Amino acid sequence: MPESSRETESEESPGSGEQRGRGSQTAPNIVTLISQFADDHLTLVRNISTGLAVAGVIVIARSIRLVTKFQAAQEIPAHFIEKNVSLRGRVHSITDKGLEVEHVPIYVPVLSPLLSKHNVVSTSPLLVHLAGVELTPEGRAWLQTNLAPAQTVWLKIISREDDILHCLVSQSRKGVLWSHCVNEEALRLGLARRAPIAGVPPDSHLYWHLHKRLHRAEDDCAPTINPAEHQWKSLN
């Protein structure tokens, strides 16, 4: 009996070995086929990968509005307002209602041209008020003189009311590394007075931060300056 058992086991062993051999070869064969396909169609695989990457970036860019040109205050996402995001723009004109600024979105190579093909080109400007500041008549004349059309400015959004953006407007001086705040400059020169900061709760941290900042600028106003005669140096 023991010998019969050993004989049976010895007879079954070759078949079992062959089955294990075929099973172990299956996985490598699949990997080999996939590798061979990738090698034979390398250009196709690369194009598919590139296409998926570009599509993903476009979706992300659209979702966070990195390259979107805003043509009205209502088009700006609410989280931009909440986070006081800064937008770049070009001065369009100065009116009694405030500044008209054309938004200049961030330019991303490849993406911006692709997205611009699907967007209607428009030069509709945003209406901007200097947050926390009320310009005097001399201040409006000063602003018209020193913020020339097509000049680049940065708009730090403080709040939004209907079609108006209340912003801290910054401008770079020629030859100076840091930009300066037009809101504060107007107060320092006696060309404006402080006003309530529209759209910001008076008990918020942002309100008191801006209040102290503008109050400090107003205190720096030199009483000897004649606002009607003062002119900024050309920034061009």
MDAnalysis code that builds the backbone (N, CA, C; Angstrom):
import MDAnalysis as mda
import numpy as np

u = mda.Universe.empty(708, n_residues=236, atom_resindex=np.repeat(np.arange(236), 3), trajectory=True)
u.add_TopologyAttr("name", ["N", "CA", "C"] * 236)
u.add_TopologyAttr("resid", np.arange(1, 237))
u.add_TopologyAttr("resname", ["MET", "PRO", "GLU", "SER", "SER", "ARG", "GLU", "THR", "GLU", "SER", "GLU", "GLU", "SER", "PRO", "GLY", "SER", "GLY", "GLU", "GLN", "ARG", "GLY", "ARG", "GLY", "SER", "GLN", "THR", "ALA", "PRO", "ASN", "ILE", "VAL", "THR", "LEU", "ILE", "SER", "GLN", "PHE", "ALA", "ASP", "ASP", "HIS", "LEU", "THR", "LEU", "VAL", "ARG", "ASN", "ILE", "SER", "THR", "GLY", "LEU", "ALA", "VAL", "ALA", "GLY", "VAL", "ILE", "VAL", "ILE", "ALA", "ARG", "SER", "ILE", "ARG", "LEU", "VAL", "THR", "LYS", "PHE", "GLN", "ALA", "ALA", "GLN", "GLU", "ILE", "PRO", "ALA", "HIS", "PHE", "ILE", "GLU", "LYS", "ASN", "VAL", "SER", "LEU", "ARG", "GLY", "ARG", "VAL", "HIS", "SER", "ILE", "THR", "ASP", "LYS", "GLY", "LEU", "GLU", "VAL", "GLU", "HIS", "VAL", "PRO", "ILE", "TYR", "VAL", "PRO", "VAL", "LEU", "SER", "PRO", "LEU", "LEU", "SER", "LYS", "HIS", "ASN", "VAL", "VAL", "SER", "THR", "SER", "PRO", "LEU", "LEU", "VAL", "HIS", "LEU", "ALA", "GLY", "VAL", "GLU", "LEU", "THR", "PRO", "GLU", "GLY", "ARG", "ALA", "TRP", "LEU", "GLN", "THR", "ASN", "LEU", "ALA", "PRO", "ALA", "GLN", "THR", "VAL", "TRP", "LEU", "LYS", "ILE", "ILE", "SER", "ARG", "GLU", "ASP", "ASP", "ILE", "LEU", "HIS", "CYS", "LEU", "VAL", "SER", "GLN", "SER", "ARG", "LYS", "GLY", "VAL", "LEU", "TRP", "SER", "HIS", "CYS", "VAL", "ASN", "GLU", "GLU", "ALA", "LEU", "ARG", "LEU", "GLY", "LEU", "ALA", "ARG", "ARG", "ALA", "PRO", "ILE", "ALA", "GLY", "VAL", "PRO", "PRO", "ASP", "SER", "HIS", "LEU", "TYR", "TRP", "HIS", "LEU", "HIS", "LYS", "ARG", "LEU", "HIS", "ARG", "ALA", "GLU", "ASP", "ASP", "CYS", "ALA", "PRO", "THR", "ILE", "ASN", "PRO", "ALA", "GLU", "HIS", "GLN", "TRP", "LYS", "SER", "LEU", "ASN"])
u.atoms.positions = np.array([
    [0.813, -1.224, 0.000],
    [0.000, 0.000, 0.000],
    [0.842, 1.266, 0.000],
    [1.834, 1.402, 0.792],
    [2.652, 2.599, 0.767],
    [3.270, 2.818, -0.575],
    [3.705, 1.680, -1.232],
    [4.331, 1.829, -2.531],
    [3.346, 2.346, -3.549],
    [2.090, 1.896, -3.491],
    [1.061, 2.366, -4.426],
    [0.824, 3.857, -4.271],
    [0.840, 4.321, -3.056],
    [0.626, 5.750, -2.792],
    [1.727, 6.567, -3.390],
    [2.972, 6.099, -3.225],
    [4.098, 6.831, -3.775],
    [4.054, 6.851, -5.291],
    [3.604, 5.695, -5.880],
    [3.503, 5.628, -7.326],
    [2.460, 6.608, -7.844],
    [1.325, 6.702, -7.131],
    [0.252, 7.629, -7.530],
    [0.744, 9.059, -7.470],
    [1.463, 9.401, -6.398],
    [1.984, 10.753, -6.253],
    [2.974, 11.078, -7.351],
    [3.821, 10.052, -7.685],
    [4.820, 10.303, -8.711],
    [4.187, 10.469, -10.072],
    [3.053, 9.792, -10.287],
    [2.361, 9.933, -11.563],
    [1.688, 11.289, -11.691],
    [1.183, 11.842, -10.582],
    [0.483, 13.125, -10.605],
    [1.444, 14.307, -10.624],
    [2.630, 14.127, -10.173],
    [3.573, 15.246, -10.039],
    [3.867, 15.939, -11.352],
    [4.146, 15.262, -12.463],
    [4.449, 15.969, -13.711],
    [3.302, 16.851, -14.175],
    [2.058, 16.339, -14.055],
    [0.909, 17.145, -14.486],
    [0.751, 18.385, -13.633],
    [0.900, 18.241, -12.330],
    [0.774, 19.390, -11.438],
    [1.843, 20.419, -11.736],
    [3.028, 19.955, -12.027],
    [4.129, 20.867, -12.345],
    [3.846, 21.653, -13.614],
    [3.274, 20.950, -14.609],
    [2.958, 21.639, -15.863],
    [1.907, 22.720, -15.642],
    [0.865, 22.425, -14.816],
    [-0.179, 23.411, -14.536],
    [0.391, 24.634, -13.841],
    [1.278, 24.396, -12.856],
    [1.892, 25.511, -12.153],
    [2.750, 26.330, -13.100],
    [3.422, 25.622, -14.023],
    [4.260, 26.324, -14.988],
    [3.440, 27.222, -15.894],
    [2.281, 26.675, -16.368],
    [1.432, 27.493, -17.241],
    [0.871, 28.684, -16.484],
    [0.503, 28.502, -15.198],
    [-0.033, 29.604, -14.405],
    [0.981, 30.691, -14.170],
    [2.212, 30.298, -13.929],
    [3.260, 31.282, -13.658],
    [3.643, 32.061, -14.897],
    [3.379, 31.459, -16.094],
    [3.729, 32.134, -17.333],
    [2.661, 33.120, -17.780],
    [1.429, 32.983, -17.255],
    [0.312, 33.816, -17.716],
    [0.542, 35.288, -17.411],
    [0.895, 35.603, -16.129],
    [1.084, 36.998, -15.728],
    [2.203, 37.678, -16.511],
    [3.367, 37.049, -16.638],
    [4.428, 37.679, -17.437],
    [4.021, 37.900, -18.878],
    [3.209, 36.966, -19.444],
    [2.767, 37.127, -20.828],
    [1.923, 38.382, -20.994],
    [1.031, 38.667, -20.039],
    [0.182, 39.861, -20.107],
    [1.035, 41.120, -20.044],
    [1.986, 41.133, -19.119],
    [2.879, 42.282, -18.992],
    [3.676, 42.477, -20.272],
    [4.120, 41.365, -20.849],
    [4.903, 41.439, -22.083],
    [4.072, 42.022, -23.222],
    [2.807, 41.585, -23.318],
    [1.923, 42.085, -24.373],
    [1.676, 43.583, -24.233],
    [1.436, 44.036, -22.991],
    [1.195, 45.462, -22.751],
    [2.434, 46.271, -23.089],
    [3.605, 45.752, -22.672],
    [4.860, 46.448, -22.960],
    [5.112, 46.517, -24.456],
    [4.807, 45.409, -25.139],
    [5.021, 45.374, -26.582],
    [4.103, 46.355, -27.293],
    [2.843, 46.443, -26.828],
    [1.890, 47.386, -27.426],
    [2.346, 48.819, -27.222],
    [2.822, 49.121, -26.012],
    [3.296, 50.479, -25.721],
    [4.496, 50.833, -26.585],
    [5.388, 49.841, -26.799],
    [6.562, 50.099, -27.630],
    [6.178, 50.324, -29.091],
    [5.206, 49.529, -29.562],
    [4.789, 49.633, -30.965],
    [3.993, 50.898, -31.236],
    [3.335, 51.424, -30.208],
    [2.480, 52.607, -30.386],
    [2.926, 53.711, -29.431],
    [4.212, 53.936, -29.375],
    [4.776, 54.886, -28.418],
    [4.239, 56.294, -28.629],
    [4.164, 56.719, -29.881],
    [3.669, 58.068, -30.186],
    [2.220, 58.226, -29.747],
    [1.413, 57.210, -30.003],
    [0.006, 57.264, -29.601],
    [-0.131, 57.381, -28.094],
    [0.651, 56.570, -27.381],
    [0.596, 56.600, -25.909],
    [0.998, 57.974, -25.389],
    [2.047, 58.543, -25.976],
    [2.491, 59.872, -25.547],
    [1.424, 60.924, -25.820],
    [0.803, 60.851, -26.975],
    [-0.245, 61.823, -27.323],
    [-1.441, 61.716, -26.388],
    [-1.806, 60.486, -26.065],
    [-2.933, 60.295, -25.135],
    [-2.590, 60.868, -23.767],
    [-1.369, 60.601, -23.290],
    [-0.944, 61.112, -21.981],
    [-0.935, 62.639, -21.970],
    [-0.383, 63.225, -23.038],
    [-0.335, 64.684, -23.127],
    [-1.735, 65.280, -23.178],
    [-2.610, 64.644, -23.958],
    [-3.987, 65.133, -24.064],
    [-4.716, 65.104, -22.740],
    [-4.537, 64.020, -21.993],
    [-5.179, 63.922, -20.680],
    [-4.636, 64.963, -19.718],
    [-3.315, 65.209, -19.777],
    [-2.710, 66.203, -18.887],
    [-3.227, 67.598, -19.200],
    [-3.277, 67.946, -20.490],
    [-3.773, 69.268, -20.887],
    [-5.241, 69.433, -20.516],
    [-6.032, 68.382, -20.747],
    [-7.454, 68.446, -20.399],
    [-7.639, 68.660, -18.901],
    [-6.807, 67.977, -18.101],
    [-6.902, 68.149, -16.650],
    [-6.559, 69.552, -16.213],
    [-5.506, 70.109, -16.808],
    [-5.116, 71.476, -16.452],
    [-6.184, 72.476, -16.873],
    [-6.794, 72.261, -18.042],
    [-7.856, 73.168, -18.500],
    [-9.029, 73.141, -17.531],
    [-9.398, 71.938, -17.091],
    [-10.510, 71.824, -16.137],
    [-10.186, 72.565, -14.843],
    [-8.947, 72.388, -14.352],
    [-8.538, 73.075, -13.119],
    [-8.523, 74.585, -13.325],
    [-7.969, 75.014, -14.458],
    [-7.888, 76.448, -14.731],
    [-9.272, 77.071, -14.816],
    [-10.198, 76.363, -15.446],
    [-11.559, 76.894, -15.541],
    [-12.201, 76.978, -14.162],
    [-11.941, 75.966, -13.336],
    [-12.599, 75.926, -12.027],
    [-12.121, 77.032, -11.109],
    [-10.851, 77.406, -11.186],
    [-10.344, 78.448, -10.291],
    [-10.209, 79.792, -10.990],
    [-10.629, 79.853, -12.245],
    [-10.694, 81.109, -12.998],
    [-9.346, 81.804, -13.136],
    [-8.293, 81.034, -13.294],
    [-6.975, 81.657, -13.407],
    [-6.847, 82.510, -14.657],
    [-7.412, 82.034, -15.750],
    [-7.186, 82.706, -17.025],
    [-8.461, 83.317, -17.587],
    [-9.459, 83.485, -16.744],
    [-10.720, 84.074, -17.190],
    [-10.649, 85.593, -17.144],
    [-11.138, 86.226, -18.188],
    [-11.206, 87.690, -18.208],
    [-12.577, 88.115, -17.691],
    [-12.585, 88.831, -16.560],
    [-13.842, 89.285, -15.971],
    [-14.278, 90.587, -16.643],
    [-15.522, 90.611, -17.080],
    [-16.054, 91.775, -17.765],
    [-17.071, 92.527, -16.916],
    [-17.415, 91.979, -15.765],
    [-18.349, 92.636, -14.850],
    [-18.077, 92.136, -13.442],
    [-18.424, 92.955, -12.458],
    [-18.160, 92.596, -11.064],
    [-18.852, 91.293, -10.671],
    [-20.038, 91.050, -11.221],
    [-20.800, 89.865, -10.854],
    [-20.177, 88.576, -11.373],
    [-19.263, 88.675, -12.324],
    [-18.615, 87.478, -12.852],
    [-17.505, 86.959, -11.937],
    [-17.070, 87.774, -11.013],
    [-15.973, 87.378, -10.127],
    [-16.498, 86.400, -9.075],
    [-15.859, 85.238, -8.916],
    [-16.331, 84.251, -7.945],
    [-16.347, 84.803, -6.523],
    [-17.285, 84.304, -5.737],
    [-17.442, 84.784, -4.361],
    [-16.185, 84.540, -3.528],
    [-15.483, 83.413, -3.776],
    [-14.304, 83.134, -2.946],
    [-13.159, 84.087, -3.265],
    [-13.166, 84.712, -4.452],
    [-12.190, 85.754, -4.735],
    [-12.423, 86.948, -3.813],
    [-13.686, 87.285, -3.610],
    [-14.035, 88.414, -2.743],
    [-13.666, 88.093, -1.297],
    [-14.018, 86.880, -0.866],
    [-13.773, 86.489, 0.520],
    [-12.284, 86.468, 0.856],
    [-11.458, 86.079, -0.120],
    [-10.016, 85.981, 0.114],
    [-9.266, 87.257, -0.281],
    [-10.017, 88.291, -0.693],
    [-9.397, 89.570, -1.090],
    [-8.290, 89.363, -2.124],
    [-8.642, 88.624, -3.166],
    [-7.697, 88.335, -4.245],
    [-7.356, 89.620, -5.003],
    [-6.125, 89.730, -5.486],
    [-5.697, 90.876, -6.283],
    [-5.780, 90.528, -7.769],
    [-6.361, 91.422, -8.542],
    [-6.472, 91.263, -9.987],
    [-5.639, 92.333, -10.677],
    [-5.050, 91.960, -11.786],
    [-4.292, 92.923, -12.580],
    [-5.219, 93.551, -13.623],
    [-4.999, 94.839, -13.886],
    [-5.836, 95.501, -14.875],
    [-5.142, 96.685, -15.517],
    [-5.786, 97.207, -16.567],
    [-5.312, 98.413, -17.243],
    [-6.364, 99.494, -17.093],
    [-5.915, 100.683, -16.745],
    [-6.833, 101.797, -16.574],
    [-7.499, 102.111, -17.912],
    [-8.810, 102.182, -17.882],
    [-9.579, 102.509, -19.082],
    [-9.941, 103.986, -19.088],
    [-10.470, 104.453, -17.971],
    [-10.811, 105.866, -17.830],
    [-11.128, 106.176, -16.372],
    [-11.168, 107.473, -16.049],
    [-11.554, 107.954, -14.719],
    [-12.834, 108.767, -14.892],
    [-13.881, 108.390, -14.164],
    [-15.160, 109.093, -14.259],
    [-15.603, 109.541, -12.875],
    [-16.734, 110.225, -12.832],
    [-17.281, 110.654, -11.543],
    [-17.703, 109.452, -10.699],
    [-17.965, 108.323, -11.343],
    [-18.387, 107.124, -10.631],
    [-17.208, 106.346, -10.058],
    [-16.016, 106.602, -10.572],
    [-14.833, 105.885, -10.107],
    [-13.898, 105.547, -11.252],
    [-13.089, 104.518, -11.046],
    [-12.155, 104.077, -12.078],
    [-12.809, 103.001, -12.934],
    [-12.574, 103.079, -14.213],
    [-12.959, 102.000, -15.110],
    [-11.678, 101.273, -15.502],
    [-11.611, 99.988, -15.134],
    [-10.379, 99.218, -15.311],
    [-10.683, 97.954, -16.102],
    [-9.904, 97.736, -17.131],
    [-10.032, 96.512, -17.923],
    [-9.204, 95.411, -17.266],
    [-9.855, 94.312, -16.941],
    [-9.167, 93.206, -16.291],
    [-8.210, 92.522, -17.265],
    [-6.982, 92.257, -16.804],
    [-5.983, 91.550, -17.600],
    [-5.685, 90.236, -16.881],
    [-6.233, 89.124, -17.349],
    [-6.031, 87.842, -16.652],
    [-4.603, 87.349, -16.764],
    [-4.267, 86.395, -15.921],
    [-2.950, 85.778, -15.957],
    [-2.785, 85.027, -17.271],
    [-1.635, 85.208, -17.896],
    [-1.380, 84.516, -19.161],
    [-0.612, 83.230, -18.894],
    [-1.193, 82.126, -19.333],
    [-0.561, 80.819, -19.191],
    [-0.262, 80.288, -20.590],
    [1.012, 80.082, -20.937],
    [1.337, 79.571, -22.270],
    [0.539, 78.320, -22.596],
    [0.111, 78.212, -23.827],
    [-0.673, 77.103, -24.362],
    [-2.134, 77.208, -23.924],
    [-2.373, 77.349, -22.595],
    [-3.742, 77.375, -22.100],
    [-4.493, 78.634, -22.512],
    [-3.873, 79.789, -22.337],
    [-4.567, 81.045, -22.622],
    [-5.034, 81.124, -24.072],
    [-4.190, 80.798, -25.075],
    [-4.666, 80.823, -26.456],
    [-5.809, 79.839, -26.703],
    [-5.742, 78.652, -26.067],
    [-6.795, 77.666, -26.255],
    [-8.122, 78.156, -25.706],
    [-8.085, 78.736, -24.508],
    [-9.315, 79.200, -23.876],
    [-9.856, 80.447, -24.554],
    [-8.970, 81.302, -25.065],
    [-9.412, 82.542, -25.694],
    [-10.209, 82.272, -26.963],
    [-9.972, 81.111, -27.591],
    [-10.712, 80.766, -28.799],
    [-12.190, 80.538, -28.506],
    [-12.474, 80.177, -27.253],
    [-13.855, 79.872, -26.875],
    [-14.526, 81.033, -26.156],
    [-13.788, 82.106, -25.943],
    [-14.333, 83.276, -25.243],
    [-14.476, 84.449, -26.188],
    [-15.528, 85.216, -26.023],
    [-15.739, 86.402, -26.834],
    [-14.825, 87.514, -26.323],
    [-14.000, 88.068, -27.213],
    [-13.083, 89.128, -26.817],
    [-13.881, 90.392, -26.513],
    [-13.632, 90.960, -25.348],
    [-14.371, 92.152, -24.945],
    [-13.450, 93.059, -24.144],
    [-13.718, 94.349, -24.243],
    [-12.944, 95.323, -23.479],
    [-13.831, 95.993, -22.433],
    [-14.922, 95.339, -22.067],
    [-15.824, 95.895, -21.069],
    [-15.089, 96.058, -19.744],
    [-14.970, 97.296, -19.230],
    [-14.177, 97.518, -18.012],
    [-14.967, 97.253, -16.739],
    [-14.235, 97.053, -15.657],
    [-14.821, 96.915, -14.329],
    [-14.896, 98.291, -13.685],
    [-15.982, 98.548, -12.968],
    [-16.130, 99.814, -12.252],
    [-15.550, 99.650, -10.857],
    [-14.560, 100.481, -10.524],
    [-13.806, 100.332, -9.282],
    [-13.879, 101.609, -8.457],
    [-14.146, 101.457, -7.160],
    [-14.088, 102.563, -6.205],
    [-12.887, 102.351, -5.287],
    [-12.259, 103.427, -4.882],
    [-11.184, 103.333, -3.902],
    [-11.803, 103.026, -2.540],
    [-11.533, 101.855, -2.007],
    [-12.158, 101.417, -0.756],
    [-11.787, 102.342, 0.400],
    [-12.803, 102.746, 1.168],
    [-12.572, 103.549, 2.369],
    [-12.134, 104.967, 2.112],
    [-12.280, 105.457, 0.873],
    [-11.781, 106.781, 0.511],
    [-12.840, 107.541, -0.292],
    [-12.985, 108.816, 0.034],
    [-13.856, 109.702, -0.746],
    [-12.990, 110.829, -1.312],
    [-12.839, 110.845, -2.631],
    [-11.999, 111.848, -3.280],
    [-12.661, 113.215, -3.286],
    [-11.875, 114.247, -3.137],
    [-12.353, 115.614, -3.331],
    [-12.362, 115.894, -4.841],
    [-12.984, 116.988, -5.283],
    [-12.931, 117.342, -6.716],
    [-11.489, 117.450, -7.205],
    [-10.616, 118.014, -6.364],
    [-9.205, 118.094, -6.745],
    [-8.589, 116.694, -6.833],
    [-9.054, 115.799, -5.973],
    [-8.549, 114.430, -5.992],
    [-8.916, 113.705, -7.279],
    [-10.131, 113.941, -7.774],
    [-10.524, 113.309, -9.038],
    [-9.692, 113.848, -10.201],
    [-9.433, 115.143, -10.180],
    [-8.594, 115.728, -11.231],
    [-7.170, 115.171, -11.150],
    [-6.676, 115.026, -9.932],
    [-5.334, 114.459, -9.706],
    [-5.260, 113.027, -10.209],
    [-6.329, 112.259, -9.964],
    [-6.374, 110.864, -10.399],
    [-6.375, 110.771, -11.928],
    [-7.138, 111.649, -12.562],
    [-7.189, 111.653, -14.024],
    [-5.840, 112.004, -14.635],
    [-5.089, 112.855, -13.941],
    [-3.783, 113.261, -14.455],
    [-2.740, 112.167, -14.298],
    [-2.812, 111.427, -13.219],
    [-1.731, 110.523, -12.872],
    [-2.015, 109.039, -13.107],
    [-3.250, 108.696, -13.422],
    [-3.565, 107.327, -13.829],
    [-3.964, 107.378, -15.299],
    [-2.973, 107.337, -16.153],
    [-3.211, 107.462, -17.586],
    [-3.850, 106.193, -18.134],
    [-4.631, 106.322, -19.191],
    [-5.218, 105.131, -19.830],
    [-4.138, 104.135, -20.233],
    [-4.465, 102.857, -20.105],
    [-3.587, 101.730, -20.431],
    [-2.506, 101.502, -19.382],
    [-2.513, 102.290, -18.307],
    [-1.531, 102.078, -17.248],
    [-1.936, 100.859, -16.413],
    [-0.955, 100.052, -16.026],
    [-1.233, 98.828, -15.274],
    [-1.411, 99.124, -13.792],
    [-2.457, 98.558, -13.204],
    [-2.714, 98.691, -11.769],
    [-3.102, 97.311, -11.231],
    [-3.013, 97.189, -9.904],
    [-3.454, 95.974, -9.227],
    [-4.636, 96.314, -8.330],
    [-5.661, 95.495, -8.383],
    [-6.885, 95.722, -7.618],
    [-7.014, 94.658, -6.537],
    [-6.816, 95.044, -5.292],
    [-7.045, 94.120, -4.171],
    [-8.508, 94.261, -3.766],
    [-9.282, 93.247, -4.064],
    [-10.735, 93.333, -3.873],
    [-11.074, 93.288, -2.384],
    [-11.782, 94.306, -1.929],
    [-12.223, 94.373, -0.535],
    [-13.676, 93.930, -0.409],
    [-14.515, 94.411, -1.314],
    [-15.918, 94.027, -1.290],
    [-16.540, 94.306, -2.651],
    [-17.769, 93.840, -2.795],
    [-18.503, 94.033, -4.048],
    [-19.928, 94.460, -3.724],
    [-20.378, 95.503, -4.390],
    [-21.758, 95.964, -4.253],
    [-22.349, 96.162, -5.641],
    [-23.276, 95.283, -5.989],
    [-23.887, 95.305, -7.321],
    [-22.798, 95.237, -8.388],
    [-22.672, 96.293, -9.194],
    [-21.669, 96.271, -10.272],
    [-20.405, 97.042, -9.906],
    [-20.224, 97.327, -8.618],
    [-19.066, 98.118, -8.168],
    [-18.136, 97.246, -7.317],
    [-16.839, 97.350, -7.601],
    [-15.821, 96.703, -6.777],
    [-15.143, 97.755, -5.913],
    [-15.095, 97.520, -4.615],
    [-14.363, 98.398, -3.706],
    [-12.994, 97.761, -3.485],
    [-11.950, 98.484, -3.879],
    [-10.614, 97.897, -3.911],
    [-9.563, 98.832, -3.333],
    [-8.447, 98.216, -2.915],
    [-7.213, 98.957, -2.710],
    [-6.474, 98.911, -4.043],
    [-6.261, 100.064, -4.636],
    [-5.633, 100.144, -5.958],
    [-4.154, 100.435, -5.788],
    [-3.314, 99.582, -6.358],
    [-1.865, 99.741, -6.249],
    [-1.260, 100.004, -7.619],
    [-0.168, 100.762, -7.607],
    [0.509, 101.144, -8.833],
    [2.008, 101.142, -8.587],
    [2.760, 100.696, -9.550],
    [4.222, 100.666, -9.416],
    [4.817, 101.977, -9.891],
    [5.746, 102.494, -9.117],
    [6.491, 103.684, -9.521],
    [7.686, 103.260, -10.363],
    [8.013, 104.057, -11.325],
    [9.143, 103.772, -12.189],
    [10.437, 103.822, -11.378],
    [11.216, 102.727, -11.443],
    [12.483, 102.671, -10.736],
    [12.354, 102.283, -9.275],
    [11.138, 101.988, -8.809],
    [10.920, 101.598, -7.412],
    [10.430, 100.165, -7.379],
    [11.030, 99.368, -6.486],
    [10.697, 97.949, -6.414],
    [9.273, 97.715, -5.949],
    [8.853, 98.444, -4.898],
    [7.553, 98.196, -4.301],
    [6.494, 99.109, -4.907],
    [5.286, 98.611, -5.025],
    [4.168, 99.424, -5.505],
    [3.611, 100.245, -4.348],
    [2.847, 101.276, -4.657],
    [2.243, 102.093, -3.609],
    [0.729, 102.047, -3.771],
    [0.027, 102.305, -2.694],
    [-1.429, 102.236, -2.662],
    [-2.003, 103.609, -2.984],
    [-2.820, 103.678, -4.020],
    [-3.423, 104.948, -4.436],
    [-4.360, 105.476, -3.355],
    [-5.071, 104.589, -2.675],
    [-5.976, 105.006, -1.601],
    [-5.223, 105.796, -0.540],
    [-4.108, 105.238, -0.087],
    [-3.313, 105.882, 0.954],
    [-2.647, 107.157, 0.436],
    [-2.182, 107.127, -0.805],
    [-1.507, 108.288, -1.374],
    [-2.444, 109.490, -1.441],
    [-3.687, 109.238, -1.832],
    [-4.660, 110.324, -1.914],
    [-4.901, 110.955, -0.542],
    [-4.941, 110.123, 0.494],
    [-5.126, 110.635, 1.850],
    [-3.906, 111.421, 2.313],
    [-2.723, 110.933, 2.030],
    [-1.494, 111.617, 2.444],
    [-1.370, 112.995, 1.797],
    [-1.872, 113.109, 0.578],
    [-1.756, 114.370, -0.140],
    [-2.925, 115.326, 0.130],
    [-3.826, 114.905, 0.991],
    [-4.960, 115.762, 1.289],
    [-5.963, 115.858, 0.155],
    [-5.954, 114.881, -0.724],
    [-6.851, 114.884, -1.878],
    [-8.076, 114.010, -1.669],
    [-8.217, 113.485, -0.452],
    [-9.357, 112.624, -0.136],
    [-9.551, 112.609, 1.369],
    [-10.689, 112.112, 1.762],
    [-10.976, 111.930, 3.193],
    [-11.438, 110.493, 3.395],
    [-11.258, 110.018, 4.608],
    [-11.691, 108.650, 4.909],
    [-13.203, 108.547, 4.849],
    [-13.678, 107.382, 4.432],
    [-15.111, 107.113, 4.325],
    [-15.382, 105.706, 4.840],
    [-16.627, 105.395, 5.181],
    [-16.937, 104.025, 5.616],
    [-16.500, 103.012, 4.556],
    [-16.024, 101.888, 5.011],
    [-15.568, 100.841, 4.095],
    [-16.774, 99.999, 3.714],
    [-17.285, 100.234, 2.529],
    [-18.530, 99.598, 2.091],
    [-18.378, 98.087, 1.964],
    [-19.411, 97.379, 2.405],
    [-19.465, 95.934, 2.218],
    [-18.653, 95.123, 3.191],
    [-18.045, 95.767, 4.205],
    [-17.233, 95.047, 5.185],
    [-17.841, 95.257, 6.570],
    [-18.149, 94.196, 7.317],
    [-18.730, 94.343, 8.657],
    [-17.799, 95.145, 9.570],
    [-18.346, 96.164, 10.282],
    [-17.503, 97.017, 11.146],
    [-16.791, 96.269, 12.264],
    [-17.296, 95.093, 12.634],
    [-16.668, 94.352, 13.730],
    [-15.680, 93.291, 13.224],
    [-15.398, 93.317, 11.932],
    [-14.492, 92.308, 11.370],
    [-13.036, 92.749, 11.479],
    [-12.147, 91.756, 11.447],
    [-10.709, 92.050, 11.493],
    [-10.286, 92.861, 10.282],
    [-10.832, 92.542, 9.108],
    [-10.472, 93.262, 7.889],
    [-10.834, 94.734, 7.984],
    [-12.010, 95.026, 8.544],
    [-12.456, 96.418, 8.650],
    [-11.484, 97.233, 9.502],
    [-11.103, 96.694, 10.655],
    [-10.238, 97.457, 11.553],
    [-8.807, 97.537, 11.027],
    [-8.386, 96.519, 10.312],
    [-7.060, 96.574, 9.690],
    [-7.005, 97.702, 8.655],
    [-8.015, 97.789, 7.812],
    [-8.058, 98.844, 6.799],
    [-8.269, 100.210, 7.435],
    [-9.112, 100.243, 8.465],
    [-9.387, 101.508, 9.153],
    [-8.090, 102.102, 9.722],
    [-7.288, 101.305, 10.413],
    [-6.034, 101.792, 10.985],
    [-5.043, 102.189, 9.896],
    [-5.025, 101.408, 8.842],
    [-4.096, 101.696, 7.733],
    [-4.431, 103.034, 7.062],
    [-5.700, 103.266, 6.789],
    [-6.104, 104.507, 6.140],
    [-6.010, 105.690, 7.107],
    [-6.310, 105.439, 8.373],
    [-6.209, 106.496, 9.379],
    [-4.754, 106.963, 9.512],
    [-3.820, 106.030, 9.472],
    [-2.400, 106.368, 9.553],
    [-1.990, 107.220, 8.347],
    [-2.501, 106.860, 7.169],
    [-2.169, 107.631, 5.961],
    [-2.740, 109.042, 6.043],
    [-3.938, 109.179, 6.593],
    [-4.560, 110.500, 6.717],
    [-3.796, 111.360, 7.717],
    [-3.296, 110.743, 8.779],
    [-2.512, 111.483, 9.770],
    [-1.189, 111.969, 9.196],
    [-0.697, 111.276, 8.174],
    [0.570, 111.669, 7.548],
    [0.418, 112.833, 6.583],
    [-0.801, 113.278, 6.379],
    [-1.051, 114.367, 5.430],
    [-0.332, 115.643, 5.882],
    [0.478, 116.229, 4.997],
    [1.194, 117.472, 5.317],
    [0.257, 118.652, 5.137],
    [0.024, 119.467, 6.168],
    [-0.940, 120.565, 6.073],
    [-0.514, 121.670, 5.112],
    [0.767, 121.692, 4.732],
    [1.233, 122.763, 3.864],
    [0.981, 122.479, 2.384],
    [0.573, 121.225, 2.077],
    [0.364, 120.876, 0.667],
    [-0.918, 121.519, 0.161],
    [-0.846, 122.128, -0.980],
    [-2.029, 122.663, -1.638],
    [-2.526, 121.604, -2.618],
    [-3.630, 120.911, -2.288],
    [-4.088, 119.806, -3.120],
    [-4.335, 120.217, -4.562],
    [-4.815, 121.438, -4.771],
    [-5.146, 121.882, -6.131],
    [-3.909, 122.032, -6.998],
    [-2.754, 122.275, -6.358],
    [-1.546, 122.507, -7.120],
    [-0.634, 121.294, -7.173],
    [-0.882, 120.323, -6.262],
    [0.024, 119.178, -6.188],
    [-0.148, 118.283, -7.400],
    [0.972, 117.840, -7.936],
    [0.958, 116.884, -9.049],
    [1.953, 115.774, -8.749],
    [1.546, 114.574, -9.056],
    [2.461, 113.435, -8.962],
    [3.491, 113.539, -10.084],
    [4.642, 112.992, -9.844],
    [5.609, 112.867, -10.918],
    [5.128, 111.776, -11.877],
    [5.431, 111.979, -13.117],
    [5.023, 111.001, -14.124],
    [5.633, 109.658, -13.811],
    [4.820, 108.606, -13.932],
    [5.283, 107.269, -13.614],
    [5.707, 106.524, -14.883],
    [5.619, 107.189, -15.994],
    [5.979, 106.523, -17.250],
    [7.469, 106.704, -17.540],
])
